[in-house]
Amino acid sequence: MSGMDSTLPLGQVAAAGRPWRRTLHGSELAWSLAFVLPYAALFVAFAVYPILYALWMGARPALYAALLDDPRYLRAAINTVVFAGLAVNLQMALALMLSGFFARPRRWIKLLLVIFLLPWTLPAVPAYLSFHWMLVTEQGLPDRLLALLFGVPGPFWLGSGPLALACDIAASVWKWMPLWTLILLGGRMAIPLDLYDAAAIDGATGWQRFTRVTVPLLANLYLISALISAVWTFGDYTPVLFVSGGGPAFASAVVSTLGFSYAFDLSRPALGVAAGLSVLPVLLPVLILLLRALRRTEVRL
């Protein structure tokens, strides 16, 4: 056996034993380190260090006791759950339905898709400020439409907490729904048309083809998109900050905008960091549930 082993080619010996690994030496190692170290330094400086520093700033239990004693925080926590829950579910459900509309092979629909994607391509701050100026005065677009079409005066959109929060949700859905529509549209286009043809031959209606073919095959993509959207929405303070400003009197504030106020308006950055970290006990179970649902709904063609 030893004689036979000695005559085997080097690749077969490596395959029969431990996998062959190539190690870098000399100039190759130096060039590899030269390319990797700058990226590693940037990652440590702008990702690892800020996260660790924020965890250190928000590690004192007294900060969370101060948050619970503040009635504005309890209201902001409820607003955060309502804002994230409604915004994520609305934009994902609407994106799923609109992706079916834009999947039709018609030229005018493709042109309409380009126009539909414009809100997503706009910078967030100007887009949300335009919402603010449309809603803050009586001469804004919604009030003028109500007056012209129905002859009724529009409400003071940003004058009450629930109505202001609804405006923030509408702005967030308007901004991000085109992205998820485009992603789900790509998923729909990847489904073979033969499956729809076979279902139609078997007598399936349009609704049955949607529930029995489209929904199972898009379930993973839908859940992944909802997962990413939930992470973004929980930490996104720009709709609330630039549309309603968290007003009136913090009635529509969310935890992220309240933490912004703690850190910059009250000069208490540690309390602002603690407010941001307080979202984790709610966000982490949501992520775990979505990941478990993603594993259960795995579908293969």
LOLOLUM-785077 format. One line per field, with one value per residue (C-alpha): chain; x, y, z. Coordinates in steps of 0.2 Angstrom, whole numbers, plus 5000, padded with zeros to 4 digits. Example, Ala and Ser with C-alpha at 12.3 -4.5 7.8 and 13.67 -1.06 7.14 Angstrom:
REM residues 2
kette = A:A
xx = 5062:5068
yy = 4978:4995
zz = 5039:5036
END
This chain:
REM residues 301
kette = A:A:A:A:A:A:A:A:A:A:A:A:A:A:A:A:A:A:A:A:A:A:A:A:A:A:A:A:A:A:A:A:A:A:A:A:A:A:A:A:A:A:A:A:A:A:A:A:A:A:A:A:A:A:A:A:A:A:A:A:A:A:A:A:A:A:A:A:A:A:A:A:A:A:A:A:A:A:A:A:A:A:A:A:A:A:A:A:A:A:A:A:A:A:A:A:A:A:A:A:A:A:A:A:A:A:A:A:A:A:A:A:A:A:A:A:A:A:A:A:A:A:A:A:A:A:A:A:A:A:A:A:A:A:A:A:A:A:A:A:A:A:A:A:A:A:A:A:A:A:A:A:A:A:A:A:A:A:A:A:A:A:A:A:A:A:A:A:A:A:A:A:A:A:A:A:A:A:A:A:A:A:A:A:A:A:A:A:A:A:A:A:A:A:A:A:A:A:A:A:A:A:A:A:A:A:A:A:A:A:A:A:A:A:A:A:A:A:A:A:A:A:A:A:A:A:A:A:A:A:A:A:A:A:A:A:A:A:A:A:A:A:A:A:A:A:A:A:A:A:A:A:A:A:A:A:A:A:A:A:A:A:A:A:A:A:A:A:A:A:A:A:A:A:A:A:A:A:A:A:A:A:A:A:A:A:A:A:A:A:A:A:A:A:A:A:A:A:A:A:A
xx = 5000:5014:5021:5004:5002:5019:5014:4998:4997:4998:4980:4974:4984:4977:4960:4962:4969:4967:4961:4975:4977:4988:4997:5003:5021:5032:5026:5009:5005:5011:5000:4985:4987:4989:4972:4963:4970:4962:4945:4947:4952:4937:4926:4933:4932:4915:4906:4914:4919:4903:4893:4904:4904:4885:4884:4895:4886:4869:4875:4869:4852:4849:4846:4832:4824:4824:4816:4802:4799:4797:4779:4785:4795:4780:4770:4785:4787:4769:4770:4786:4777:4762:4772:4784:4769:4758:4771:4780:4764:4755:4770:4773:4755:4753:4770:4764:4748:4756:4770:4756:4749:4767:4770:4758:4767:4761:4771:4761:4763:4782:4781:4770:4783:4797:4786:4781:4799:4803:4798:4811:4825:4822:4833:4824:4825:4818:4804:4798:4800:4788:4776:4777:4774:4759:4751:4756:4746:4728:4734:4742:4737:4726:4716:4714:4708:4695:4689:4688:4681:4669:4668:4674:4688:4703:4708:4724:4734:4748:4738:4734:4745:4736:4733:4751:4757:4746:4754:4772:4766:4759:4775:4786:4775:4775:4794:4799:4784:4792:4808:4799:4787:4802:4810:4793:4791:4808:4802:4786:4796:4807:4792:4790:4774:4772:4766:4752:4747:4746:4735:4724:4722:4717:4703:4711:4704:4715:4713:4718:4733:4738:4736:4742:4757:4762:4761:4770:4784:4786:4785:4803:4807:4792:4798:4816:4810:4798:4813:4824:4810:4806:4825:4825:4809:4812:4828:4822:4818:4818:4799:4794:4807:4804:4785:4777:4793:4786:4773:4762:4771:4779:4762:4768:4787:4795:4809:4822:4816:4814:4832:4838:4829:4837:4855:4854:4841:4843:4862:4860:4868:4869:4850:4848:4858:4848:4832:4839:4845:4828:4820:4831:4820:4805:4815:4825:4810:4802:4818:4818:4800:4803:4818:4809:4794:4807:4814:4796:4791:4805:4799:4810:4805
yy = 5000:5012:5009:5013:5029:5035:5034:5044:5061:5076:5081:5063:5062:5079:5073:5057:5065:5083:5096:5105:5123:5136:5148:5166:5170:5185:5198:5189:5191:5209:5214:5204:5213:5230:5227:5220:5232:5248:5240:5232:5248:5257:5244:5245:5264:5266:5250:5241:5255:5265:5250:5246:5264:5265:5249:5256:5273:5264:5251:5260:5254:5272:5278:5265:5270:5288:5283:5274:5289:5300:5299:5305:5289:5278:5287:5286:5267:5264:5276:5266:5249:5257:5266:5251:5238:5248:5255:5238:5229:5242:5244:5226:5221:5235:5231:5213:5218:5232:5219:5209:5225:5230:5212:5214:5215:5231:5246:5259:5249:5249:5268:5269:5259:5271:5285:5275:5272:5291:5293:5279:5288:5305:5310:5306:5324:5334:5321:5321:5340:5341:5331:5343:5358:5350:5346:5360:5374:5375:5379:5362:5349:5338:5352:5360:5344:5341:5359:5358:5340:5339:5357:5353:5360:5349:5344:5351:5336:5339:5346:5330:5315:5301:5311:5317:5299:5293:5306:5300:5282:5288:5297:5282:5270:5282:5283:5264:5255:5257:5248:5232:5233:5232:5217:5207:5211:5203:5188:5187:5187:5173:5161:5150:5154:5135:5134:5147:5138:5121:5129:5137:5120:5112:5125:5137:5154:5170:5171:5152:5154:5169:5159:5142:5147:5165:5166:5150:5154:5172:5168:5168:5184:5192:5188:5193:5210:5212:5208:5221:5233:5230:5233:5249:5256:5253:5264:5277:5293:5304:5302:5308:5321:5330:5327:5330:5334:5323:5335:5342:5341:5324:5316:5308:5305:5288:5282:5287:5305:5306:5299:5313:5326:5319:5319:5336:5346:5341:5338:5320:5309:5294:5295:5296:5280:5271:5276:5268:5253:5250:5245:5229:5219:5222:5221:5205:5194:5201:5196:5179:5175:5181:5170:5155:5159:5160:5143:5135:5142:5137:5132:5125:5124
zz = 5000:5004:4986:4978:4989:4984:4966:4968:4960:4973:4970:4974:4990:4996:4992:5001:5016:5023:5011:5003:5008:5001:5013:5008:5011:5007:4995:4993:5012:5012:4998:5005:5022:5013:5004:5020:5034:5028:5026:5043:5051:5044:5050:5067:5068:5061:5066:5080:5090:5090:5094:5109:5115:5113:5124:5137:5137:5139:5152:5168:5175:5181:5163:5160:5176:5170:5154:5163:5174:5158:5152:5135:5133:5136:5123:5111:5114:5110:5094:5089:5089:5080:5067:5063:5063:5052:5040:5037:5035:5024:5012:5010:5007:4995:4986:4984:4976:4965:4959:4951:4942:4936:4930:4916:4899:4893:4888:4897:4913:4911:4909:4924:4934:4930:4937:4952:4957:4958:4977:4981:4971:4979:4994:5011:5018:5004:5001:5019:5020:5005:5015:5029:5019:5011:5028:5039:5031:5025:5007:5006:4992:5003:5010:4993:4985:4999:4997:4978:4976:4991:4998:5015:5025:5028:5046:5054:5050:5062:5076:5085:5089:5081:5065:5064:5067:5053:5042:5046:5042:5025:5021:5026:5015:5001:5001:5003:4995:4977:4983:4989:4974:4963:4973:4973:4955:4952:4962:4952:4935:4941:4943:4928:4917:4915:4933:4930:4913:4922:4936:4923:4914:4930:4932:4945:4946:4946:4965:4967:4956:4967:4983:4977:4966:4969:4988:4992:4979:4985:5004:5007:4997:5006:5023:5020:5013:5028:5040:5032:5032:5050:5055:5045:5051:5069:5068:5055:5063:5047:5043:5061:5062:5046:5043:5060:5070:5084:5088:5095:5112:5108:5104:5088:5093:5092:5102:5089:5088:5107:5109:5097:5108:5123:5116:5107:5115:5133:5131:5138:5125:5137:5139:5121:5118:5131:5122:5106:5115:5123:5107:5106:5118:5105:5089:5093:5096:5080:5070:5078:5074:5056:5054:5061:5049:5035:5039:5040:5023:5013:4995:4981:4963
END
